[in-house]
């Protein structure tokens, strides 16, 4: 039984390149602005700018389709100061952003 557990751990290390990863949430209130507006606003992450009222009000009224109340397509800037733990110094860090539309 012990040999199987050790083998699984070794395979895990070989497949992932590391034993474990640490995750730090960056959710919360961020500084935000869309391309057409110069002043900064506040936005909560996770969440989309459209969910929080940024963009053009949708005029689509099809009862058979889900539609967004606001629609924004364009550049957006997000800014936040993130504290990186000292024990992460010298290690590879990765910021994962979900559901991003790139042009």
C-alpha positions in Angstrom: 0.0 0.0 0.0 2.8 2.5 0.8 4.5 1.8 -2.5 1.3 2.8 -4.4 1.0 6.1 -2.4 4.6 7.0 -3.1 4.2 6.2 -6.8 1.1 8.4 -7.0 3.0 11.3 -5.3 6.0 10.8 -7.7 3.7 10.8 -10.7 2.0 13.9 -9.4 5.3 15.7 -9.1 6.4 14.6 -12.6 3.1 15.6 -14.2 2.7 19.0 -12.5 6.3 20.0 -12.0 5.7 20.8 -8.3 4.2 19.2 -5.2 1.6 21.8 -4.6 0.7 25.4 -5.4 -0.4 28.2 -3.2 -3.3 30.4 -4.2 -4.0 34.0 -3.1 -7.3 35.5 -3.9 -7.3 38.9 -5.5 -11.0 39.4 -5.2 -12.4 42.6 -3.8 -12.6 46.2 -4.9 -10.3 47.3 -7.7 -9.7 50.6 -9.5 -11.3 50.4 -13.0 -11.8 52.5 -16.1 -13.1 51.8 -19.6 -11.4 53.2 -22.7 -13.8 56.1 -23.3 -13.7 57.4 -19.8 -10.8 59.1 -18.2 -11.7 59.0 -14.5 -11.3 55.9 -12.4 -14.3 54.0 -11.0 -14.5 51.2 -8.4 -15.4 47.7 -9.5 -15.8 44.4 -7.5 -14.0 41.3 -8.6 -14.9 38.6 -9.4 -17.5 40.0 -11.7 -17.7 41.7 -15.1 -17.9 45.4 -15.9 -21.3 44.7 -17.6 -22.8 43.1 -14.5 -21.9 46.3 -12.6 -23.4 48.7 -15.0 -20.5 49.7 -17.3 -21.2 49.9 -21.0 -24.1 50.7 -23.2 -27.6 49.9 -22.1 -28.9 47.0 -24.2 -31.9 47.7 -26.4 -32.4 44.0 -27.3 -35.8 42.8 -25.9 -36.1 39.2 -27.1 -38.1 37.2 -24.5 -36.7 33.9 -25.9 -33.1 34.8 -25.3 -31.0 35.8 -22.4 -29.6 39.2 -22.9 -27.3 41.4 -20.8 -28.6 44.7 -19.4 -25.4 46.4 -20.4 -22.9 45.5 -23.1 -19.3 46.7 -23.2 -16.7 45.7 -25.8 -13.4 47.5 -25.7 -10.3 48.1 -23.6 -10.6 48.3 -19.9 -8.0 49.0 -17.2 -7.9 47.2 -13.8 -5.6 48.3 -11.0 -5.0 47.0 -7.5 -2.0 46.7 -5.2 -1.5 43.1 -4.2 0.7 42.0 -1.3 2.9 39.0 -2.2 4.0 36.9 0.7 7.8 37.0 1.5 8.0 33.2 1.2 7.0 33.5 -2.5 10.1 35.6 -3.3 12.1 34.0 -6.1 9.3 31.7 -7.1 7.3 31.8 -10.3 4.0 33.7 -9.9 1.0 33.5 -12.2 -2.0 35.7 -12.4 -5.0 33.9 -13.8 -7.8 36.0 -15.3 -11.0 34.2 -16.3 -13.2 34.8 -19.3 -11.3 37.5 -21.0 -12.2 38.6 -24.5 -9.1 39.6 -26.5 -9.0 41.4 -29.8 
